[in-house]
Amino acid sequence: MFAAALSFTAASAQNFNSAYFLDGYKYRHRLNPAFASTRSYIALPAAGNTSVATQSNMGIQTFIFPVDGQLATFMHPDVNASEFLSGLHKNNVIGVDLNTNLVTVGKWGKKGFTTVEFNLRSSTSANLPKDLFDFAKNLGQKTAYDISNLGVRSRNYLELALGHSHQITGHLNIGAKLKILAGIAVADVNIDRMDITMDRDRWSVRSEGSLKAYVPTLDIPLKPGSSELDFENLTLGENFDMNSIMTPAGYGAALDLGAEYRFGGILKGLNVSAAVLDLGFMSWGKNIMRASTSENSWEFAGFDDISFDAGDENSIGNQFEALGQDMLGLIKMNRDQSEGYTEMLSCTVNLAAEYEMPFYRKMSVGFLYSSRIAGQYTKNEGRFFFNLSPARWFGLSASYGASEYGSSLGAIVNFDLPGIGLFVGSDYVFWDVTKPIDALGGISLPYKKMNVNLNFGLTFNISRYRTLGDWR
């Protein structure tokens, strides 16, 4: 159930990199505030812009194996331990991102383009070290295990942003965006080190770690007569309090800065750009719940009661739920005094270059390096592009990227018509998927890597076609 509580905060914010070089894409200013939209526009809730993404260096095939014509988890005794562990990394990361536009207005001025946005942003990541799965699968093969860097990080907030891009010279554009943030929910679970040793006929656990969390309507009670958190009896959503939903958990501010330079002369067609996004902080209030691991060691008995018999009650979903409950037994935390704290946001750096074909300026190739700086959840990606905009009202871009989560193909199709704009695209186009999963409403998931990215939106265009400078 603890995992379920964290998934509430995981409704989660990476940008749509595949659209970086496409002029008609209305939200390019999110990738670099020096970019201006080609038209003034209004975007309304739900239809405006929704981006949903997951990124991971793992896949469904990492944890599920065919056994006797059926699918079973890696814990099944007939799944070879070496085969399973060989598919893992030292640190196994999964992230879930959501960026939903509530309202956006973009307006052209004499020499610049101004935007006002109201967005819901959420980002959640989890790091599961390989040694944790080694312990679960090979229980008893060794007498001591050292598990480090187990953690979950989630940030969820509302964002009010005011941005402006401006032409400085015939070749240089600059831009900036100021963001005011209101926190909704936060969670940080960090197990810096966990020592598990065999003590006679039992497992003894000692760990160093902490928990900081605020999730509206989440209640983690204490075990009777102690300060220890009782994860098995937590509740979520049962004690609904409108004040806890409407009262921000914290406040913050951030700044986006960007520049774009387009060469002339013999280098005409070469364009370079750079941006720093989300450079700022969030200050979480005093209602943040804090807890730390016990100073004493404790006994653990688990990973031995997961059933693999046929039947709905022993489905893969139930097997993973039992596994998660067993993993909770590895963690014991005592509640500390609640107090607020201030932290830096995870910022993003974008560096890019584009070259327009001299024989056809509406066709170009490009490269984007993007680094999302977030501690152990940092992501670095390099992406190559082919871009084509044969008409002002239509453009498309295809890209190939490589990062810590593997390689990926991306694509976007964009329509920029008088009166209306429409786009759809993805940073991760995939073909290998599972059969429809009933528990997810019939949705199929990527089989090899859990990398999914879907972006779509509708805008109402209210001006003629414009650009910062006579680029074409």
N, C-alpha and C positions, 0 to 999 in steps of 0.2 A: 504493500500500500504506500510505502514511502516513495517508491518510484512513480506511482500514480500522482502523488502530490507534486513531485518535481515536474511531471509532464504538464501540469497545469501552467507552470511558469514557462514551459517550453514552446508555447504556441508561437516561434522565434523569428542579425539582419545583415545579410550580405547584399551587395549591390549587383545589378544585372550587367556584368562586364561585357557580354556579347554585343551590347548595344552602344559601346563606347564611341565608335566612329560613325554612327548613323545620324546624320543631321536632323532628319525628320522625327526622331524619337524624342518625345516631349520631356522626358525626365533625364536627359543627359546632364543637366545641372547637378544631379545627385552624384554623378561620377566625377565631375569637375565643375566647380561653380563659375568658372570662366566661360563655360558653354552656355549659349542662349538657345531657346526654342525658336523654331522657324515661324511660329505664329503665337499671338496671344491666345490664351485658352483658359477654360474652366474645367476642373475635374471634380466630380461629385462622389460621395461615399459609395463604396462597393464597386462601382463601375470604373472609378478613376485609375487606380493602379494597385494590383495585388501581386506580391512576390512571395512564393513559398519555396523553401529550399531545405534539403538535407545534404550534408557532406560527411563522408567517412572513409577511412582506409580499410573498412571491413565490408562484408556483404552477407546476404542471406546464406550463401553457400559456406560462409565461415563457421556457422553454428548449426546448420541443419544438414543431415546426411541421410541417404537412402539406406534402409535396413530391412531386409526381407520384404521388399516391395512396398514398404511404408516409409514415411519420413520421421526421423527421430532427432532429438537434440544431441549435441556433442557429448552429453553425459551418458548416453546409452553404452552399456558394456561392450557392445559389438563394434563401436566406433574406435578405430585405432588412435591412441593418444598422440603418437608421433605425427600422424597425418593431420590431426586437428591442430596441434600446436605449431606445426610448420606453416600454417596459414595465417598466423597471428604476427603482429609487430610487437616490439618492446612496449610501445604505448599505442593503444587502440582507441582512436578518437571518433566520436560521432557528434555532429552538430545539427541543430534544427533552427531555422530562421524564418521569421515572418515580418514583412514590411507592408503595411496596409495604409494606403492613402485615404484619409477621411475627407479632406477638402484641399484643393490646390487652385490657386489663381496665378496665372503668369501674364504679365503685361509689358508690352513694348513701350519705351520712351524714345526720346530723340536720339540718344547715343547708347542706350543700354536696355537691358531686360531685367525686370524685377519679378520675383516670385514670393508668394506667401503660402506656406504649407502647414497643414495639421495632420500628423501621422501617428499611427500606432506602430511601435517597433519592439521587437522581441528577439532575443538570441540566447540559445542554451547549448552548452557543450558538455560532454562527459568524457573523461579519460579513464580507461580500464586497462591497467598494466597486465602484461602477459603472465606474470607470475601468479596473479589472482586466478586465472584459468588453469594454470599448471597445478595449483593447490587443489582446485575443485575437481579436476579430472584425475589427477594422480594421487589422490588422498592416501597417505600412508607410505608412498614410495620413498619419501625423504623424511627426516626427523626435524627439519627446520626450514622455514620459508621466510624470505624478506620481501615484503610487498610495499612498494613506494609509489607515490604520486597517483593515488586513487582519488578522483574528485569529480564534482559536478558544479558547473557555473551557469547561472541564469540571470539575465537582465531584461526587464520589461518596463517600458515607459512610454508616455505620450510626448510628442515633440511638436513644438511650434517654431517654425523656421522662417526667417526673412532673408532672402538672397538677392544679390544684384551682380550682373556681369556687365562689363563696360569696355568699350573700345578706347585704348590709350593712343595708339598710332595706327597707321594703315596695316601694320603687321601684328600688333600685340593686343591681346585681350586679357583682362584680369577679372577675377571675381571673388566674392566672399559671401559667406552665409552665416548668420547668427542663429543659434538654436537655444531655445529655452525648454528645459526638460522637467517633467513631473513623473516621479517613479510610481509604478503600479505594484510590482512584486520583484523580489530579489532572493536569490538563494546561492550560497557558497558552501560546498562540502569539500573539505580538503583533508585527506589522510596522507600526511607527509611521509610517514613510515609505519609499517605494521610488521611486527615480529611474531611469527607463529611457530611454536616449538612443541614437540611431543614430550609430555611430562607423565612418565609411567604409561598409563592407559588412557590418557586424555590429551586434548590439544589445549595449550595455554596461549592466550593472545595478549599482546601488549602493543599499544599504538600511540602515535602522536598525531593529533589532528584537531580540527575545529569545524564548527558549523555556524553560519550566520544566515538568517532567513527571515523574510517577511512575506507571507502569502495571505491575502484576505480570505477569511473563513476557514483557514487551516488551523487546526488545534492539535498539538502534540502533547498529550498529558504526561505527567510524571508517574513513575511506578510508586505504589503505596509506600510511604515511609522513607522515601529517598529523593534525591535530586536527579535521578537518572531518567532520561527521556524514554517513553514507552512507544516505540515506533509501531508496534503491532496493533495498537489501539488508537492510532491517530484518526482524525475525522477531517473531511474536506467538504465544505458546502452545507453542512448540516446546521451550523449556527450562522444563518445569513444575517448580516448586519449592513444595511445600506451605507451607514457612516464609514465603515471600514473599507467599502468599495470606493466611495467618493473622495475620501481623504487621502491625499498623496502620501506615499511612504517616504518621499524625499524629493529634493529639487536639485537641478544642475544646469549647466550651460556648456555649450560647445561651439566651435568655430570651424568652418570649412574655408580653405584658401586654395586658389587655383590660378594658373596662367596658361595661355595658349599663344604660340608664336608661329606664324606662317611666313615662310621665306619667300623672297622675290628673286628676280634676276635669273641667273643660271640654275639656282636651287628652287625655282618656283615649282610648287607641288609638294614640297617637303614641309610637313607640319609637325611640331613637337608640342607637348603639353605635360603639365605636372600638377598634382593636387595633393593636399593633406586633408583628410576628412575626419570629423568627430574628434577634433583636438579639444578636449575639455574634461569635465569632472562631473561626478554625481555625489551629492551628500545625502546619505540615508539617515532617517530620523532615529530617535531614541527608542522607538517601539520595535527595533530589530531584535529578534530572539538570538541569543548567543549560547553556544554550548561547546564543550571541549571533551576530549577523550579522558577516560578515567586514568588516574595515576597508578591504579593497581591492575594486575593482570586478571583475566577472567577465562572461564572455561568455555570451549566451543564444541558443539556436537552437531554436525550437519552434513549435507551432501550425501546422505545415505538413505533417504526416504522418498526419493523421486521415483514414481512408478512409470513403467514403460509398457504396461499391458495395454491391449487394444481396448478401445472404448472412448466415448466423448469426454468422460471425466478425466482421462489421461491424455488429452490432446496436447499438441506442441505448446499451445498457449498456456495450458495448466502446468506443463513441465517447467516452462520458463518462470511462471509465477512462483512455483515451489522453490526453484533455484534462487529467485530474488529474495524470498523470505529467508532462505538459509544464509544468504550473503549478509542480510541484516544482522544475523547473529554474530557476525565478526566485528560489529561496531557497537560500542557502548559509549554514550556521551552523557555528561552531567551538565545540567543547565547552569549557566553563569549569569551574572548581572547584565541585563539588557542595556545597550548603549549604542548611539549612532556612530557613524564613521564616514569618511570621505575618501573617494577613490578616483583615479583617472579612468576615463573611458577607453575602450579598445579602439584605437585609431587606425585608419587605413591610408596608405601611401600609394598613389597611382603615378606611373611614369610611362609616357607613350610617344610613339612616333608613327607618322602616316606618310605614305608617298602616293600621290595621284598620278595615274598614268598620263604621260605627256600627249599621247595620241588620243586619249579619251578621259577627260578630267572627271567624269562621273564614275570612273572605276578606280579603286585604290587598294593598296595592301597596307597592313599596319601591324604593330606589335605593342602589347600592353603588359607591363610588369606591375602587379598589384600585391601589396603586402598588408595583411591585416594583423596588427600587432596586439596580441592578447596572451602574453605569457606562454604557458605550455599549450595553449590552444591557437597559437600563431599559425597563420596560413600564408604561404608565398605561392604565387601563380604567375606563369608566363603564358601569354596567349597570342597566337598569330591570326591575322584577319584577312579576309577577302571581302571587299565592300562594293556594292553596286547600287547606284541611284539613277536609273535612266530617265526619271521624270521627277519633278518636284513633289508630286503626290504619292510616289511609290519608291521604296528602297528596301534592300535586303542585305544581310551580312551573315557570313559563315565564318566560324573560328575553330581553332584547335588549341586547347590549353593543357598544361601539365602542372601538377602541384603535388603536395604531400599525399593527396587523396587519389593520385593516379592521373591518367590522361582523360580528356573529354572532348566531345564535339559540341559546339554551340551554334545557334542560329536564331535569327529574328527576321520577321516580315513586318513592315510598317507601312501604313496608309495615312497620308497627311493631306486630307482633302479640305477644301473650303467648307467650314461648318462642322466637320467631324474628323477625328483622328482615331485610329485603331491600331493596336500592335499585339503580337503574340510571339513568344520565343522562349528559349531555354539555354542555359549554360551547359547543361548535361543532357544531350540527346542520347537515349539508350534503346536497345532492342531486346536484350536478354532479360526477360521478366518471369516472375512466378505465375502460376495459375491464379485466377481471382481469389482473394482471401475474404471469406464471408465476414470475419470479425472486423474487417476494414471497409465494409460496404461494397464488396466486390472489386476493390481496387487491387491491381497487380503492382508488385514492387520489383525494383532492379535485383537481379540475382547475383551478379558478380560484385558490384560495389553499390553501397546504399547512397548513391549520389543522384539526387533529384532536384530539379530547379524548373519552376514554371512561373512565367511572367506574362500578364495580360492586362489590358486596360483600354478604356474608352475616354476620349476627351472631346470637349465641344470647342472648336476653334472659332475665334471671334476677330480675326484680323487677316490681312493679306500676308503673303509669304515674305519674310525678311531674314537677313543675316547680319552679324556684326562685321561689316566690311564687305567689299565686293569680291568675295572669294571665287565666285564662278565666272 
